Amino acid sequence: MFIIGIAGGSGSGKTTLVNSILERVPYDQISLLTQDSYYKDSGHLPIEQRRALNFDHPDSIEWDLMLSDIQKLKSGHEIESPTYSYLTCTRQQETVRVKPNKILLIEGILIFTQTELCDVMDMRIYLEVEPDHRLSRIIERDMDSRGRTAQEVIRRYYKTVRPMHEEFIKPSRERADMLVMGGGLNEKAADFISTAILGKLLAK
């Protein structure tokens, strides 16, 4: 199994890049894990406290479970990946079945902050995007799919998103094998990564 990690700050276009890759390679030969699926459950907290949680700190992720699932996939076993709702800020009862494949894509803002996780990756890609561009994407995304107002998004950005980016996410790019300037909209990068994946799929 060839494992590719895709990281970058919030709003850098990780999902866009993953979708671009999946459009270029055989979808049924690639498995995908997202860091966001492994947020710790906060269902025991009132909704106001849940929405105020710091989702950009490494401690917000259940890393042991994520690493365990990756090891199971590497061993040829299917897993039931957890799911998480940003609307309720809770882990959902539903799971997603993920099958082992020759290629595994892992994406998330914090995945390069974890040494054990980096050690199982064969390729580490970091999306480099200017803060102002990321902020505009975050505002649009959170208003559209996470039920937040623009004021809430901006307040959260300056309170947690930007400080956590500077403390944890930005330094983690030193562990990357490849920097993608412009983030997920970089079509040349998508072509390059997809070509590398196709090479792995064709190799015996």
Residue pairs with C-beta under 8 A, 6 or more apart in sequence:
1 73
1 74
1 100
1 101
1 102
1 103
1 104
2 102
2 103
2 104
2 122
2 123
2 197
2 200
3 70
3 74
3 103
3 104
3 106
3 120
3 121
3 122
3 123
4 103
4 104
4 105
4 106
4 121
4 122
4 123
4 124
4 125
4 193
4 197
5 106
5 107
5 111
5 112
5 117
5 118
5 121
5 123
5 124
5 125
6 14
6 17
6 18
6 105
6 106
6 107
6 125
6 127
7 14
7 107
7 108
7 109
7 110
7 111
7 112
7 124
7 125
7 126
7 127
7 169
7 172
7 173
7 176
8 14
8 109
8 126
8 127
8 128
8 129
8 169
8 173
8 180
8 183
9 109
9 127
9 129
9 131
9 134
9 165
9 169
9 170
10 56
10 109
10 134
10 138
10 161
10 165
11 129
11 133
11 134
11 135
11 136
11 137
11 138
11 141
12 109
12 127
12 128
12 129
12 134
12 137
12 183
12 184
13 127
13 129
13 137
13 183
13 184
13 185
14 107
14 108
14 109
14 127
14 183
14 184
15 107
15 184
16 183
16 184
16 185
17 125
17 127
17 180
17 183
17 184
17 186
17 189
17 190
17 193
18 32
18 105
18 107
18 184
20 184
20 187
20 190
20 194
21 30
21 105
21 190
21 193
21 194
21 197
22 30
22 32
24 190
24 191
24 194
24 198
25 103
25 194
25 197
25 198
25 201
26 201
28 101
29 101
29 102
29 103
29 201
30 101
30 102
30 103
30 104
30 105
30 197
31 73
31 98
31 99
31 100
31 101
31 103
31 104
31 105
32 98
32 104
32 105
32 106
32 107
33 66
33 69
33 70
33 73
33 81
33 98
33 104
33 105
33 106
33 107
34 106
34 107
34 108
35 61
35 66
35 106
35 107
35 108
35 109
35 110
35 111
36 84
36 108
37 81
37 82
37 83
37 84
37 96
38 61
38 62
38 63
38 65
38 66
38 82
38 84
39 55
39 60
39 61
39 62
39 84
39 91
40 60
40 61
40 62
40 91
41 90
41 91
42 49
42 50
42 53
42 89
42 90
43 50
43 88
43 90
43 91
45 53
47 88
47 89
50 88
50 89
50 90
51 89
53 60
53 89
54 60
54 160
54 164
55 160
56 109
56 110
56 160
56 161
56 164
56 165
56 168
56 169
57 160
57 164
57 168
58 110
58 113
58 114
58 168
61 108
61 110
63 114
63 116
63 117
65 82
66 117
67 114
67 116
67 117
67 120
69 79
69 81
69 98
70 104
70 106
70 117
70 120
71 120
72 78
72 79
73 79
73 98
73 100
73 104
74 100
74 104
74 120
75 100
76 100
77 100
78 97
78 98
78 99
78 100
79 97
79 98
80 95
80 96
80 97
80 98
81 95
81 96
81 97
81 98
82 91
82 92
82 95
83 91
83 92
83 94
83 95
83 96
84 90
84 91
84 92
85 91
85 92
86 145
86 146
86 147
87 146
87 147
102 200
102 201
103 197
103 200
103 201
106 117
106 121
109 165
109 169
110 168
110 169
110 172
111 117
111 118
112 118
112 124
112 126
112 169
112 172
112 173
112 175
112 176
113 168
113 169
113 172
118 124
118 175
123 177
123 178
123 196
124 175
124 176
124 177
124 178
125 176
125 177
125 178
125 179
125 180
125 189
125 193
126 172
126 173
126 176
126 178
126 179
126 180
127 180
127 183
127 184
128 173
128 179
128 180
128 181
128 182
128 183
129 182
129 183
131 162
131 165
133 183
134 183
135 154
135 157
138 153
138 157
138 161
139 150
139 153
139 154
142 148
142 152
142 153
143 149
143 150
143 153
148 156
173 179
178 189
180 186
180 189
182 189
184 190
